[in-house]
Amino acid sequence: MAKKSVVENSDAELLEALAEAKKELFNLRFQLATGQLENTARIPQVKRQAARISTEVRARELGAKNG
């Protein structure tokens, strides 16, 4: 999910994407621990993706409280 698409998604889509990113991160860490992970660069990519989504969700929460 690109940065532009994060902003363009609805709240429900963001929460679904966040859950999906966290699940993928869990699976990647599990693969790393068991020695099955081939692309270790994917872990920081997914962490950044989850952080971007979390940031947008929080910004919308704050915007709803202030607005």
N, CA, C and O atoms as a Maestro MAE file, in Angstrom:
{
 s_m_m2io_version
 :::
 2.0.0
}

f_m_ct {
 s_m_title
 :::
 protein
 m_atom[268] {
  # First column is atom index #
  i_m_mmod_type
  r_m_x_coord
  r_m_y_coord
  r_m_z_coord
  i_m_residue_number
  s_m_chain_name
  s_m_pdb_residue_name
  s_m_pdb_atom_name
  i_m_atomic_number
  :::
  1 25 0.847 -1.172 0.000 1 A "MET " " N  " 7
  2 3 0.000 0.000 0.000 1 A "MET " " CA " 6
  3 2 0.895 1.239 0.000 1 A "MET " " C  " 6
  4 15 1.692 1.438 0.918 1 A "MET " " O  " 8
  5 25 0.762 2.052 -1.013 2 A "ALA " " N  " 7
  6 3 1.566 3.264 -1.133 2 A "ALA " " CA " 6
  7 2 1.025 4.347 -0.210 2 A "ALA " " C  " 6
  8 15 -0.101 4.257 0.279 2 A "ALA " " O  " 8
  9 25 1.835 5.363 0.020 3 A "LYS " " N  " 7
  10 3 1.426 6.423 0.936 3 A "LYS " " CA " 6
  11 2 0.150 7.112 0.469 3 A "LYS " " C  " 6
  12 15 -0.729 7.405 1.280 3 A "LYS " " O  " 8
  13 25 0.043 7.371 -0.824 4 A "LYS " " N  " 7
  14 3 -1.156 8.024 -1.340 4 A "LYS " " CA " 6
  15 2 -2.395 7.178 -1.071 4 A "LYS " " C  " 6
  16 15 -3.440 7.707 -0.692 4 A "LYS " " O  " 8
  17 25 -2.282 5.880 -1.264 5 A "SER " " N  " 7
  18 3 -3.457 5.035 -1.078 5 A "SER " " CA " 6
  19 2 -3.845 4.933 0.396 5 A "SER " " C  " 6
  20 15 -5.005 4.667 0.709 5 A "SER " " O  " 8
  21 25 -2.900 5.137 1.294 6 A "VAL " " N  " 7
  22 3 -3.226 5.128 2.725 6 A "VAL " " CA " 6
  23 2 -4.180 6.271 3.035 6 A "VAL " " C  " 6
  24 15 -5.156 6.083 3.761 6 A "VAL " " O  " 8
  25 25 -3.911 7.436 2.502 7 A "VAL " " N  " 7
  26 3 -4.727 8.618 2.764 7 A "VAL " " CA " 6
  27 2 -6.091 8.496 2.088 7 A "VAL " " C  " 6
  28 15 -7.091 8.994 2.605 7 A "VAL " " O  " 8
  29 25 -6.129 7.840 0.946 8 A "GLU " " N  " 7
  30 3 -7.365 7.748 0.169 8 A "GLU " " CA " 6
  31 2 -8.326 6.671 0.673 8 A "GLU " " C  " 6
  32 15 -9.501 6.688 0.308 8 A "GLU " " O  " 8
  33 25 -7.865 5.748 1.489 9 A "ASN " " N  " 7
  34 3 -8.714 4.649 1.962 9 A "ASN " " CA " 6
  35 2 -9.673 5.107 3.057 9 A "ASN " " C  " 6
  36 15 -9.447 6.107 3.738 9 A "ASN " " O  " 8
  37 25 -10.745 4.343 3.198 10 A "SER " " N  " 7
  38 3 -11.700 4.614 4.269 10 A "SER " " CA " 6
  39 2 -11.140 4.084 5.587 10 A "SER " " C  " 6
  40 15 -10.137 3.372 5.610 10 A "SER " " O  " 8
  41 25 -11.803 4.442 6.676 11 A "ASP " " N  " 7
  42 3 -11.355 3.999 7.998 11 A "ASP " " CA " 6
  43 2 -11.366 2.474 8.102 11 A "ASP " " C  " 6
  44 15 -10.426 1.881 8.631 11 A "ASP " " O  " 8
  45 25 -12.414 1.847 7.606 12 A "ALA " " N  " 7
  46 3 -12.520 0.387 7.677 12 A "ALA " " CA " 6
  47 2 -11.416 -0.277 6.872 12 A "ALA " " C  " 6
  48 15 -10.842 -1.277 7.304 12 A "ALA " " O  " 8
  49 25 -11.118 0.275 5.702 13 A "GLU " " N  " 7
  50 3 -10.054 -0.294 4.871 13 A "GLU " " CA " 6
  51 2 -8.700 -0.136 5.550 13 A "GLU " " C  " 6
  52 15 -7.847 -1.019 5.458 13 A "GLU " " O  " 8
  53 25 -8.506 0.983 6.229 14 A "LEU " " N  " 7
  54 3 -7.240 1.190 6.935 14 A "LEU " " CA " 6
  55 2 -7.062 0.182 8.066 14 A "LEU " " C  " 6
  56 15 -5.985 -0.388 8.238 14 A "LEU " " O  " 8
  57 25 -8.122 -0.029 8.829 15 A "LEU " " N  " 7
  58 3 -8.033 -0.979 9.936 15 A "LEU " " CA " 6
  59 2 -7.788 -2.399 9.424 15 A "LEU " " C  " 6
  60 15 -7.046 -3.169 10.035 15 A "LEU " " O  " 8
  61 25 -8.412 -2.734 8.307 16 A "GLU " " N  " 7
  62 3 -8.205 -4.048 7.702 16 A "GLU " " CA " 6
  63 2 -6.766 -4.192 7.195 16 A "GLU " " C  " 6
  64 15 -6.146 -5.239 7.377 16 A "GLU " " O  " 8
  65 25 -6.240 -3.144 6.562 17 A "ALA " " N  " 7
  66 3 -4.866 -3.167 6.066 17 A "ALA " " CA " 6
  67 2 -3.869 -3.237 7.218 17 A "ALA " " C  " 6
  68 15 -2.834 -3.893 7.103 17 A "ALA " " O  " 8
  69 25 -4.175 -2.565 8.328 18 A "LEU " " N  " 7
  70 3 -3.296 -2.603 9.493 18 A "LEU " " CA " 6
  71 2 -3.250 -4.012 10.081 18 A "LEU " " C  " 6
  72 15 -2.179 -4.510 10.427 18 A "LEU " " O  " 8
  73 25 -4.395 -4.642 10.191 19 A "ALA " " N  " 7
  74 3 -4.437 -6.009 10.711 19 A "ALA " " CA " 6
  75 2 -3.671 -6.953 9.789 19 A "ALA " " C  " 6
  76 15 -2.964 -7.848 10.251 19 A "ALA " " O  " 8
  77 25 -3.817 -6.746 8.499 20 A "GLU " " N  " 7
  78 3 -3.121 -7.587 7.524 20 A "GLU " " CA " 6
  79 2 -1.607 -7.393 7.617 20 A "GLU " " C  " 6
  80 15 -0.855 -8.364 7.545 20 A "GLU " " O  " 8
  81 25 -1.158 -6.151 7.775 21 A "ALA " " N  " 7
  82 3 0.266 -5.861 7.887 21 A "ALA " " CA " 6
  83 2 0.849 -6.475 9.163 21 A "ALA " " C  " 6
  84 15 1.953 -7.021 9.147 21 A "ALA " " O  " 8
  85 25 0.108 -6.384 10.257 22 A "LYS " " N  " 7
  86 3 0.583 -6.972 11.513 22 A "LYS " " CA " 6
  87 2 0.664 -8.492 11.418 22 A "LYS " " C  " 6
  88 15 1.583 -9.105 11.959 22 A "LYS " " O  " 8
  89 25 -0.295 -9.092 10.732 23 A "LYS " " N  " 7
  90 3 -0.278 -10.540 10.539 23 A "LYS " " CA " 6
  91 2 0.915 -10.942 9.675 23 A "LYS " " C  " 6
  92 15 1.593 -11.928 9.963 23 A "LYS " " O  " 8
  93 25 1.168 -10.176 8.619 24 A "GLU " " N  " 7
  94 3 2.309 -10.473 7.754 24 A "GLU " " CA " 6
  95 2 3.621 -10.315 8.523 24 A "GLU " " C  " 6
  96 15 4.534 -11.125 8.363 24 A "GLU " " O  " 8
  97 25 3.717 -9.283 9.351 25 A "LEU " " N  " 7
  98 3 4.923 -9.068 10.141 25 A "LEU " " CA " 6
  99 2 5.150 -10.229 11.113 25 A "LEU " " C  " 6
  100 15 6.280 -10.684 11.287 25 A "LEU " " O  " 8
  101 25 4.085 -10.701 11.738 26 A "PHE " " N  " 7
  102 3 4.191 -11.857 12.626 26 A "PHE " " CA " 6
  103 2 4.728 -13.062 11.861 26 A "PHE " " C  " 6
  104 15 5.637 -13.749 12.329 26 A "PHE " " O  " 8
  105 25 4.158 -13.315 10.676 27 A "ASN " " N  " 7
  106 3 4.597 -14.456 9.872 27 A "ASN " " CA " 6
  107 2 6.048 -14.318 9.431 27 A "ASN " " C  " 6
  108 15 6.789 -15.301 9.419 27 A "ASN " " O  " 8
  109 25 6.458 -13.106 9.070 28 A "LEU " " N  " 7
  110 3 7.848 -12.890 8.663 28 A "LEU " " CA " 6
  111 2 8.804 -13.138 9.827 28 A "LEU " " C  " 6
  112 15 9.855 -13.754 9.655 28 A "LEU " " O  " 8
  113 25 8.434 -12.656 11.007 29 A "ARG " " N  " 7
  114 3 9.293 -12.882 12.179 29 A "ARG " " CA " 6
  115 2 9.365 -14.361 12.536 29 A "ARG " " C  " 6
  116 15 10.408 -14.853 12.966 29 A "ARG " " O  " 8
  117 25 8.267 -15.057 12.359 30 A "PHE " " N  " 7
  118 3 8.250 -16.486 12.626 30 A "PHE " " CA " 6
  119 2 9.167 -17.211 11.643 30 A "PHE " " C  " 6
  120 15 9.931 -18.093 12.034 30 A "PHE " " O  " 8
  121 25 9.087 -16.835 10.365 31 A "GLN " " N  " 7
  122 3 9.948 -17.437 9.353 31 A "GLN " " CA " 6
  123 2 11.414 -17.137 9.638 31 A "GLN " " C  " 6
  124 15 12.277 -17.990 9.431 31 A "GLN " " O  " 8
  125 25 11.700 -15.914 10.119 32 A "LEU " " N  " 7
  126 3 13.070 -15.546 10.452 32 A "LEU " " CA " 6
  127 2 13.596 -16.426 11.588 32 A "LEU " " C  " 6
  128 15 14.735 -16.891 11.547 32 A "LEU " " O  " 8
  129 25 12.765 -16.646 12.590 33 A "ALA " " N  " 7
  130 3 13.171 -17.438 13.748 33 A "ALA " " CA " 6
  131 2 13.404 -18.900 13.382 33 A "ALA " " C  " 6
  132 15 14.253 -19.566 13.974 33 A "ALA " " O  " 8
  133 25 12.651 -19.396 12.409 34 A "THR " " N  " 7
  134 3 12.786 -20.801 12.020 34 A "THR " " CA " 6
  135 2 13.763 -20.999 10.867 34 A "THR " " C  " 6
  136 15 13.977 -22.126 10.421 34 A "THR " " O  " 8
  137 25 14.358 -19.905 10.382 35 A "GLY " " N  " 7
  138 3 15.349 -20.006 9.321 35 A "GLY " " CA " 6
  139 2 14.764 -20.190 7.935 35 A "GLY " " C  " 6
  140 15 15.470 -20.628 7.026 35 A "GLY " " O  " 8
  141 25 13.506 -19.871 7.752 36 A "GLN " " N  " 7
  142 3 12.859 -20.059 6.455 36 A "GLN " " CA " 6
  143 2 12.731 -18.766 5.656 36 A "GLN " " C  " 6
  144 15 12.304 -18.800 4.502 36 A "GLN " " O  " 8
  145 25 13.089 -17.640 6.240 37 A "LEU " " N  " 7
  146 3 12.901 -16.352 5.570 37 A "LEU " " CA " 6
  147 2 14.033 -16.122 4.581 37 A "LEU " " C  " 6
  148 15 15.209 -16.167 4.942 37 A "LEU " " O  " 8
  149 25 13.660 -15.874 3.320 38 A "GLU " " N  " 7
  150 3 14.657 -15.634 2.277 38 A "GLU " " CA " 6
  151 2 14.934 -14.150 2.081 38 A "GLU " " C  " 6
  152 15 16.079 -13.759 1.852 38 A "GLU " " O  " 8
  153 25 13.897 -13.319 2.169 39 A "ASN " " N  " 7
  154 3 14.045 -11.886 1.937 39 A "ASN " " CA " 6
  155 2 13.905 -11.146 3.261 39 A "ASN " " C  " 6
  156 15 12.801 -10.771 3.655 39 A "ASN " " O  " 8
  157 25 15.024 -10.936 3.944 40 A "THR " " N  " 7
  158 3 14.973 -10.288 5.258 40 A "THR " " CA " 6
  159 2 14.655 -8.803 5.158 40 A "THR " " C  " 6
  160 15 14.266 -8.193 6.154 40 A "THR " " O  " 8
  161 25 14.809 -8.215 3.994 41 A "ALA " " N  " 7
  162 3 14.506 -6.790 3.815 41 A "ALA " " CA " 6
  163 2 13.008 -6.531 3.882 41 A "ALA " " C  " 6
  164 15 12.582 -5.385 4.028 41 A "ALA " " O  " 8
  165 25 12.216 -7.572 3.779 42 A "ARG " " N  " 7
  166 3 10.760 -7.405 3.796 42 A "ARG " " CA " 6
  167 2 10.265 -6.976 5.185 42 A "ARG " " C  " 6
  168 15 9.248 -6.290 5.287 42 A "ARG " " O  " 8
  169 25 10.965 -7.371 6.244 43 A "ILE " " N  " 7
  170 3 10.536 -7.040 7.610 43 A "ILE " " CA " 6
  171 2 10.474 -5.531 7.833 43 A "ILE " " C  " 6
  172 15 9.439 -5.037 8.280 43 A "ILE " " O  " 8
  173 25 11.540 -4.774 7.541 44 A "PRO " " N  " 7
  174 3 11.421 -3.321 7.741 44 A "PRO " " CA " 6
  175 2 10.401 -2.666 6.811 44 A "PRO " " C  " 6
  176 15 9.796 -1.657 7.174 44 A "PRO " " O  " 8
  177 25 10.206 -3.218 5.634 45 A "GLN " " N  " 7
  178 3 9.203 -2.676 4.714 45 A "GLN " " CA " 6
  179 2 7.810 -2.790 5.318 45 A "GLN " " C  " 6
  180 15 7.026 -1.842 5.280 45 A "GLN " " O  " 8
  181 25 7.510 -3.952 5.873 46 A "VAL " " N  " 7
  182 3 6.189 -4.178 6.450 46 A "VAL " " CA " 6
  183 2 6.015 -3.352 7.728 46 A "VAL " " C  " 6
  184 15 4.923 -2.859 8.008 46 A "VAL " " O  " 8
  185 25 7.102 -3.201 8.504 47 A "LYS " " N  " 7
  186 3 7.027 -2.373 9.708 47 A "LYS " " CA " 6
  187 2 6.706 -0.931 9.346 47 A "LYS " " C  " 6
  188 15 5.891 -0.293 10.013 47 A "LYS " " O  " 8
  189 25 7.337 -0.410 8.299 48 A "ARG " " N  " 7
  190 3 7.063 0.959 7.868 48 A "ARG " " CA " 6
  191 2 5.635 1.097 7.366 48 A "ARG " " C  " 6
  192 15 4.959 2.087 7.644 48 A "ARG " " O  " 8
  193 25 5.185 0.091 6.622 49 A "GLN " " N  " 7
  194 3 3.817 0.109 6.103 49 A "GLN " " CA " 6
  195 2 2.811 0.163 7.260 49 A "GLN " " C  " 6
  196 15 1.863 0.947 7.226 49 A "GLN " " O  " 8
  197 25 3.021 -0.665 8.269 50 A "ALA " " N  " 7
  198 3 2.125 -0.678 9.428 50 A "ALA " " CA " 6
  199 2 2.184 0.664 10.163 50 A "ALA " " C  " 6
  200 15 1.161 1.158 10.637 50 A "ALA " " O  " 8
  201 25 3.367 1.245 10.256 51 A "ALA " " N  " 7
  202 3 3.509 2.536 10.935 51 A "ALA " " CA " 6
  203 2 2.784 3.637 10.174 51 A "ALA " " C  " 6
  204 15 2.144 4.492 10.785 51 A "ALA " " O  " 8
  205 25 2.877 3.625 8.853 52 A "ARG " " N  " 7
  206 3 2.174 4.626 8.047 52 A "ARG " " CA " 6
  207 2 0.666 4.528 8.241 52 A "ARG " " C  " 6
  208 15 -0.027 5.535 8.381 52 A "ARG " " O  " 8
  209 25 0.181 3.303 8.246 53 A "ILE " " N  " 7
  210 3 -1.257 3.101 8.417 53 A "ILE " " CA " 6
  211 2 -1.679 3.546 9.816 53 A "ILE " " C  " 6
  212 15 -2.691 4.230 9.974 53 A "ILE " " O  " 8
  213 25 -0.907 3.159 10.826 54 A "SER " " N  " 7
  214 3 -1.223 3.544 12.208 54 A "SER " " CA " 6
  215 2 -1.229 5.062 12.363 54 A "SER " " C  " 6
  216 15 -2.084 5.616 13.054 54 A "SER " " O  " 8
  217 25 -0.287 5.725 11.728 55 A "THR " " N  " 7
  218 3 -0.208 7.178 11.795 55 A "THR " " CA " 6
  219 2 -1.455 7.817 11.193 55 A "THR " " C  " 6
  220 15 -2.004 8.765 11.754 55 A "THR " " O  " 8
  221 25 -1.897 7.302 10.062 56 A "GLU " " N  " 7
  222 3 -3.091 7.855 9.416 56 A "GLU " " CA " 6
  223 2 -4.333 7.593 10.266 56 A "GLU " " C  " 6
  224 15 -5.193 8.465 10.391 56 A "GLU " " O  " 8
  225 25 -4.431 6.401 10.849 57 A "VAL " " N  " 7
  226 3 -5.579 6.088 11.714 57 A "VAL " " CA " 6
  227 2 -5.604 7.043 12.900 57 A "VAL " " C  " 6
  228 15 -6.661 7.571 13.247 57 A "VAL " " O  " 8
  229 25 -4.461 7.268 13.519 58 A "ARG " " N  " 7
  230 3 -4.384 8.162 14.680 58 A "ARG " " CA " 6
  231 2 -4.698 9.604 14.287 58 A "ARG " " C  " 6
  232 15 -5.379 10.316 15.025 58 A "ARG " " O  " 8
  233 25 -4.209 10.029 13.142 59 A "ALA " " N  " 7
  234 3 -4.486 11.398 12.681 59 A "ALA " " CA " 6
  235 2 -5.985 11.588 12.470 59 A "ALA " " C  " 6
  236 15 -6.532 12.644 12.788 59 A "ALA " " O  " 8
  237 25 -6.637 10.580 11.941 60 A "ARG " " N  " 7
  238 3 -8.073 10.680 11.747 60 A "ARG " " CA " 6
  239 2 -8.815 10.694 13.081 60 A "ARG " " C  " 6
  240 15 -9.811 11.403 13.225 60 A "ARG " " O  " 8
  241 25 -8.339 9.914 14.062 61 A "GLU " " N  " 7
  242 3 -8.945 9.936 15.383 61 A "GLU " " CA " 6
  243 2 -8.833 11.323 16.000 61 A "GLU " " C  " 6
  244 15 -9.805 11.841 16.551 61 A "GLU " " O  " 8
  245 25 -7.662 11.920 15.911 62 A "LEU " " N  " 7
  246 3 -7.464 13.247 16.485 62 A "LEU " " CA " 6
  247 2 -8.281 14.293 15.735 62 A "LEU " " C  " 6
  248 15 -8.808 15.229 16.336 62 A "LEU " " O  " 8
  249 25 -8.380 14.127 14.423 63 A "GLY " " N  " 7
  250 3 -9.167 15.049 13.625 63 A "GLY " " CA " 6
  251 2 -10.643 14.984 13.965 63 A "GLY " " C  " 6
  252 15 -11.333 16.003 13.967 63 A "GLY " " O  " 8
  253 25 -11.122 13.790 14.250 64 A "ALA " " N  " 7
  254 3 -12.520 13.628 14.611 64 A "ALA " " CA " 6
  255 2 -12.816 14.238 15.979 64 A "ALA " " C  " 6
  256 15 -13.904 14.771 16.196 64 A "ALA " " O  " 8
  257 25 -11.860 14.163 16.897 65 A "LYS " " N  " 7
  258 3 -12.060 14.744 18.224 65 A "LYS " " CA " 6
  259 2 -12.014 16.261 18.192 65 A "LYS " " C  " 6
  260 15 -12.745 16.931 18.922 65 A "LYS " " O  " 8
  261 25 -11.155 16.796 17.344 66 A "ASN " " N  " 7
  262 3 -10.987 18.252 17.261 66 A "ASN " " CA " 6
  263 2 -12.018 18.906 16.356 66 A "ASN " " C  " 6
  264 15 -12.340 20.084 16.511 66 A "ASN " " O  " 8
  265 25 -12.531 18.132 15.412 67 A "GLY " " N  " 7
  266 3 -13.395 18.750 14.423 67 A "GLY " " CA " 6
  267 2 -14.824 18.566 14.622 67 A "GLY " " C  " 6
  268 15 -15.626 19.058 13.828 67 A "GLY " " O  " 8
  :::
 }
 m_bond[267] {
  # First column is bond index #
  i_m_from
  i_m_to
  i_m_order
  :::
  1 1 2 1
  2 2 3 1
  3 3 4 2
  4 3 5 1
  5 5 6 1
  6 6 7 1
  7 7 8 2
  8 7 9 1
  9 9 10 1
  10 10 11 1
  11 11 12 2
  12 11 13 1
  13 13 14 1
  14 14 15 1
  15 15 16 2
  16 15 17 1
  17 17 18 1
  18 18 19 1
  19 19 20 2
  20 19 21 1
  21 21 22 1
  22 22 23 1
  23 23 24 2
  24 23 25 1
  25 25 26 1
  26 26 27 1
  27 27 28 2
  28 27 29 1
  29 29 30 1
  30 30 31 1
  31 31 32 2
  32 31 33 1
  33 33 34 1
  34 34 35 1
  35 35 36 2
  36 35 37 1
  37 37 38 1
  38 38 39 1
  39 39 40 2
  40 39 41 1
  41 41 42 1
  42 42 43 1
  43 43 44 2
  44 43 45 1
  45 45 46 1
  46 46 47 1
  47 47 48 2
  48 47 49 1
  49 49 50 1
  50 50 51 1
  51 51 52 2
  52 51 53 1
  53 53 54 1
  54 54 55 1
  55 55 56 2
  56 55 57 1
  57 57 58 1
  58 58 59 1
  59 59 60 2
  60 59 61 1
  61 61 62 1
  62 62 63 1
  63 63 64 2
  64 63 65 1
  65 65 66 1
  66 66 67 1
  67 67 68 2
  68 67 69 1
  69 69 70 1
  70 70 71 1
  71 71 72 2
  72 71 73 1
  73 73 74 1
  74 74 75 1
  75 75 76 2
  76 75 77 1
  77 77 78 1
  78 78 79 1
  79 79 80 2
  80 79 81 1
  81 81 82 1
  82 82 83 1
  83 83 84 2
  84 83 85 1
  85 85 86 1
  86 86 87 1
  87 87 88 2
  88 87 89 1
  89 89 90 1
  90 90 91 1
  91 91 92 2
  92 91 93 1
  93 93 94 1
  94 94 95 1
  95 95 96 2
  96 95 97 1
  97 97 98 1
  98 98 99 1
  99 99 100 2
  100 99 101 1
  101 101 102 1
  102 102 103 1
  103 103 104 2
  104 103 105 1
  105 105 106 1
  106 106 107 1
  107 107 108 2
  108 107 109 1
  109 109 110 1
  110 110 111 1
  111 111 112 2
  112 111 113 1
  113 113 114 1
  114 114 115 1
  115 115 116 2
  116 115 117 1
  117 117 118 1
  118 118 119 1
  119 119 120 2
  120 119 121 1
  121 121 122 1
  122 122 123 1
  123 123 124 2
  124 123 125 1
  125 125 126 1
  126 126 127 1
  127 127 128 2
  128 127 129 1
  129 129 130 1
  130 130 131 1
  131 131 132 2
  132 131 133 1
  133 133 134 1
  134 134 135 1
  135 135 136 2
  136 135 137 1
  137 137 138 1
  138 138 139 1
  139 139 140 2
  140 139 141 1
  141 141 142 1
  142 142 143 1
  143 143 144 2
  144 143 145 1
  145 145 146 1
  146 146 147 1
  147 147 148 2
  148 147 149 1
  149 149 150 1
  150 150 151 1
  151 151 152 2
  152 151 153 1
  153 153 154 1
  154 154 155 1
  155 155 156 2
  156 155 157 1
  157 157 158 1
  158 158 159 1
  159 159 160 2
  160 159 161 1
  161 161 162 1
  162 162 163 1
  163 163 164 2
  164 163 165 1
  165 165 166 1
  166 166 167 1
  167 167 168 2
  168 167 169 1
  169 169 170 1
  170 170 171 1
  171 171 172 2
  172 171 173 1
  173 173 174 1
  174 174 175 1
  175 175 176 2
  176 175 177 1
  177 177 178 1
  178 178 179 1
  179 179 180 2
  180 179 181 1
  181 181 182 1
  182 182 183 1
  183 183 184 2
  184 183 185 1
  185 185 186 1
  186 186 187 1
  187 187 188 2
  188 187 189 1
  189 189 190 1
  190 190 191 1
  191 191 192 2
  192 191 193 1
  193 193 194 1
  194 194 195 1
  195 195 196 2
  196 195 197 1
  197 197 198 1
  198 198 199 1
  199 199 200 2
  200 199 201 1
  201 201 202 1
  202 202 203 1
  203 203 204 2
  204 203 205 1
  205 205 206 1
  206 206 207 1
  207 207 208 2
  208 207 209 1
  209 209 210 1
  210 210 211 1
  211 211 212 2
  212 211 213 1
  213 213 214 1
  214 214 215 1
  215 215 216 2
  216 215 217 1
  217 217 218 1
  218 218 219 1
  219 219 220 2
  220 219 221 1
  221 221 222 1
  222 222 223 1
  223 223 224 2
  224 223 225 1
  225 225 226 1
  226 226 227 1
  227 227 228 2
  228 227 229 1
  229 229 230 1
  230 230 231 1
  231 231 232 2
  232 231 233 1
  233 233 234 1
  234 234 235 1
  235 235 236 2
  236 235 237 1
  237 237 238 1
  238 238 239 1
  239 239 240 2
  240 239 241 1
  241 241 242 1
  242 242 243 1
  243 243 244 2
  244 243 245 1
  245 245 246 1
  246 246 247 1
  247 247 248 2
  248 247 249 1
  249 249 250 1
  250 250 251 1
  251 251 252 2
  252 251 253 1
  253 253 254 1
  254 254 255 1
  255 255 256 2
  256 255 257 1
  257 257 258 1
  258 258 259 1
  259 259 260 2
  260 259 261 1
  261 261 262 1
  262 262 263 1
  263 263 264 2
  264 263 265 1
  265 265 266 1
  266 266 267 1
  267 267 268 2
  :::
 }
}
